[in-house]
Amino acid sequence: MIAHIRSEELKQRLAQARVLVVGDVMLDRYWFGDVSRISPEAPVPVAKIGKIDQRAGGAANVARNIAALGGKAALLSVTGDDEAADVLENLMLQDGVASYLLRDNEIATTVKLRVVARNQQLIRLDFEEMPNREILDAVKQQYRSLLSEYDVIVLSDYGKGGLTHVSAMIDWAREAGKPVLVDPKGDDYDKYTGATLLTPNRAELREVTGSWRTEEELTEKTQGLRRRLGLDALLLTRSEEGMSLFGEDQITHQPTRAQEVYDVSGAGDTVIATMGLAMAAGFDTAQAMHLANAAAGVVVAKLGTAVCSFEELNNALAQD
């Protein structure tokens, strides 16, 4: 589909594209260890921790995926005023992301702590609180001041409260002539009305439309939702079944590219990051999906929240 575009041209187009990511950020902490015995205190494994890793998650992972592909990324979000926020700031700096992390000193930054032994998750501990109204008003003001500087807006909703004003954000983006892509959460999609593109996975879509038995029923439900919300398109990520793009005039399907699925966490971040960057670079939604599918095939072969570099994307495209 985009095989005629040379690697150097693709790299240049992505490098000139500017994407603003707004949404819920989190710090993904990984404690890697080994398990060789059961605790005498309770029937649970004892993990001896040998390595600790910290990665930017949620909307921050979307932003770092854009930067890894060579695009210009900015991140607007709410954090606590704590050590985890300092770590996120530094991670964004390292990844070349312009960060606008507004700190709320009454909450803690969202942290997901995973204990992993022999590439198997033993437990995940979540620390999270909803941001206050005052800081969310500050997010709105910052958002409006940044809009004109970016080509595409990506709204990454993880249901943590950072996108309380998502409807207004979509309206302002469309008024400014900016395509706005949304990674949705929850069972209320009405708040996403007027977005350019939604990127739910199968479970997320089922929560809104109900289940389906056949491909025809899926198409009917998805197109009905797309029309009701006034979307240009809806991209359904389907895990081992690849992804399907439902547009006004046609439906485009791409089979999965993954050779070996190691970890799907964060794959949705990579999909919407690549879609947003490609559209900011002037590709249409079908071409952007082609790039996103290739990038997703790269990241699911990695452990944990990961990114696809431009070189990895280029290598994946070369296999077409």
Buried (B, 14 or more C-beta within 10 A) or exposed (E): BBEEBEBEEBBEBBBBBBBBBBBBBBBBBBBBBEBEEEEEEEEEBBBEEEEEEBBBBBBBBBBBBBBBBBBBBBBBBBBBBBEBBBBBBEBBEEBBBBBBBBBBEEBBBBBBBBBBBEEEBBEEEEBBBBBBEEBBEBBBEBBBEBBEEBBBBBBBBBEBBBBBBBBEBBBBBBEEEBBBBBBBBEEEBEBBEBBBBBBBBBEBBBBBBEEBEEEEEBBEBBBEBBEEBEBBBBBBBBBEEBBBBBBEEEBBBBEBBBEEEBBBBBBBBBBBBBBBBBBBBEBEBBBBBBBBBBBBBBBBBBBBBBBBBBEBBBEBBEEE
